[in-house]
Amino acid sequence: MRMYNPPHPAEVIREDILPALGLSVTEAAKQLGVNRVTLSRLLNGKSGISADMAIRLHRWLGENSPSPESWLHQQADYDLWIAS
């Protein structure tokens, strides 16, 4: 039986970060330099956080935000849980 269910790493962006910043998906996508569909797919768990997106998120959120490596580790944990 699987006990640990890690959330998709983009859940924190969708549930916490965007509301705290008062941003729509469209505006956040613009600030990240990606198209709205790309960000929407990520936020809805239809795609994962790539190395490129991890770097973009870190730069966008600032130096006190999760590192690119942290975003990628969260994605790997989620992917492994889904695969098992």
ABEGO torsion letter per residue (X at the ends): XBABBBBBAAAAAAAAAAAAAGBBAAAAAAAAGBBAAAAAAAAAGABBBBAAAAAAAAAAAEAABBBAAAAAAAAAAAAAAAAX
